[in-house]
Amino acid sequence: MEKIKLGISTCLLGEKVRYDGGHKLDRFLTDTLGQYVEYLPVCPEVECGLPIPRESMHLEGDPDSPRLVTTHTKQDMTDRMVRWARKRVVELKKEELGGFIFKSNSPSSGSERIRVYNEKGVPVKKGVGIFARIFMDHFPLLPVEDEGRLHDPELRENFLERIFTLKRWREALARKESRGNLVDFHTRHKWLISSHSPKHYQRMGKLVARAKDLPLRELFQQYQTLLTESLQLKTTLKKNANVLQHLLGYFREQLSPDEKQELLEMIDHYRQGDIPLIVPMTLINHYVRKYDPPYVKQQIYLHPHPLELQLRNHP
């Protein structure tokens, strides 16, 4: 499988680029996820010309438009960082990134809840790092996440589903921007989309149904926007359980009463939060292999990301 190219804060790869000369190596990112992605490291503070080590910095002022200021000597680094960041995002556009993993709590790279200090020196966690904000404004459809949030199993699964889906979407576009390819992509991703947002699933279905009424470019742009919006919403026990019950419906004629009851009980246990998603999914995948239903077999929901990442094993 061709690796996904992800931007990443350099310190997360173990490079000693932080203000104190240290790093923030994340073993999951390097050793586990690193088997499936190619990282493009970015360190805003070093790349804009600041030394290692250097004085620490923080954000001050208006949380919506803060200043980047050194902690002790109060030097304002905002304009320097902004000039570099605007140039850097233009360069990054050539890399066709599939997402970005930012360093949490960083005044340059944190993607959310960064401390911003008011005139009294009191912080509020409402800021966004200077580079991270410019990056996200420039690439509004790209999946981004802080490495700290990726320690949460649900947020990790959501982020990785987004980057693997974006990869498949780009592959579909590379084959040919045709209505047939769009229908094929949507058919294979129906239940994955529904597990994130039934409302988007319905809207996207209606969009695909009237595909012939829209210019091709407009059709693909609308679909990509809805796809991105849908996957930003987290799955829930209820939404996943509803998808599992729909999948069960495709086996009603083949399964014995005992097999149906067993699967229904597993789905209910999952809905109650008693077992992880991998348990009913394993049984459904067994029936897929056994009965080989063409429509179900092609559903990306069954295998949205590599099994080795164990993303569906959490309760």
Protein Blocks (a to p, Z undefined) as FASTA:
>chain_A
ZZddddddfklnopafbfnopacddfklmmmmmmmpccddddfklmnopacdddddddeh
jfklccdddfklopafklmmmmmmmmmmmmmmmnopabdcddehiaklpgghpacddfko
pacdfbccfklmmmmmmmmmbccddfklmmpmklmmmmmmmmmmmmmmmmmmmnopcfkl
mmmmmmmmmmmmmmmommlmmmmmmmmmmmmmpcfklmmmmmmmmmmmmmmpccdfklmm
mmmmmmmmmmmmmpcfklmmmmmmmmmmmmnopacfklmmmmmmmmmmmnopaklmmpmk
lmmbcfklommmpZZ
